[in-house]
Amino acid sequence: MYLKISMGIATFAISTVAASPQDAPTSQAAKPTLADVQHLADAIGGDKSKLRAYCELGHLHDETQQALDENDANAIDALMAKTDALEQQLGPEYDKVIEGLDQIDFSSVEGQEIADVLRTLHAKCE
């Protein structure tokens, strides 16, 4: 179950990046450290407007997945615009960490620690 929750967090984070349009090809993002993720979680959790934006991204993830499943291009475009606006509210630190999450092995000790930090942040949305 722990791995399932970790993978859910990773899937949310990675799908947020995947759903965002890419302006130009870039090199692979740097792998975030536990300190990077903790700093981001503290910054988001300590700012009500950022926390609200982060939580809304979680809701948009579900809607985006449904639109992708239904191949609804109009809904996908609208959701991507909302996602972009929310990500801008979260700032460049969010992008830096999220873009590097695909390099994390969530079955490793480090990955589990990162997942714990993200899970704690996500729990503030409920």
N, C-alpha and C positions, 0 to 999 in steps of 0.2 A: 504494500500500500504506500509505503514511504516513497518508493521509486515512482509509483504512478503519480503521486502528488508533485514530485520534483519534475517529472516530465511534463505535467500539465502547466506548471509555471514556466518551464523552458519553452513549451509550445506557444503559450501566450506571448511571451517576450519575442520569440523569433518570428511569429506570424505577424506581429506588429511591424517589425522591420520589413518582412516580405511583402506586406500589403502596401507599404509606402513606395511611391514612385521613386525611381533612382534617376537623378538628374544626369549624372555622368558616371562612367565606370570608375571605381576606386579600388585601391588595394584592400586586402583583407584587414578588417578592424583588429586592433590589438585585443588580446585576451584580457578581460578585466580581472583584477585581483579581488580577493575577499574584501580588502580595504576599500577598493573602488565601489563595490556593490554596497557595502555598509554606509559609505559616505553618501551615495545616492539615496539609499533608503532613509537615512536620517534627514537629508534635505527635503525629500518629498513628504515624509511623515511629519515633519515639523512645520510645514506650510500648508494651510488648509486649502488654498486654491490649487496648489500642485497635487495634493492628495486627491482632491475632487477630480482633477484632470486624469490622474493615474487610474482611479477607480472607473471613470467613464471609459477609458481605453479598454478595460476588462470587459465592459458591457459591449463595446463596439466589436471586440474580438468575436463574440458569439454571433452577432449580427453579420459580420463579414464572412464568417464561416458558412452561415446559412446562404448568404448571397452567392458565395463561390459554389456551393453545392447546387444551387438553383441556376447557376450561370447567368445571373441577373446583372448585366453590365452597368445599368443605370444605378442600381443600388450600390454596387461596388465602388463606382466613381464617387457617389455621395458620401459613402462611409470612409473612403480614402481621404477625402477633403476634411472630414471631421477629425480623422486620425491625425492628419498633418497638423491641424490647428492645435490639438491637444498636446502633441509631441513638442510643438514650439513652446507651449506654456511650461513644459518640463525642462526645457533647455538642452544645451549641447552635452552636458554630462549624461543625461538619459540616453541620448543617441549613442554616445561612446560606449557605454556599458552594454546596452541592448544589442548593438551591432556585433559585439564580441562574444555574446553568450553562446553562439553556435560552436565556439571552440572549447566550451566547458564540458567535461565528462561528468554528468550529474550522478554517475554511479561511484565516483571517486569521493574521498573524504572532503577534498576541497569543493567539489561540486555539491555535496550534501550540505556543507556549511553555507555556500552561496544560496542554495535552495531554501535553507532555513531563514536566511535574511529576507529573501523575496517573499516567502510564505508569511513572515511576520508583517511585512508591509502590506501584503494582500489582505491579511486578516483585518486591517484597519478599515477596509472597504465595506465590511459586513455589518 
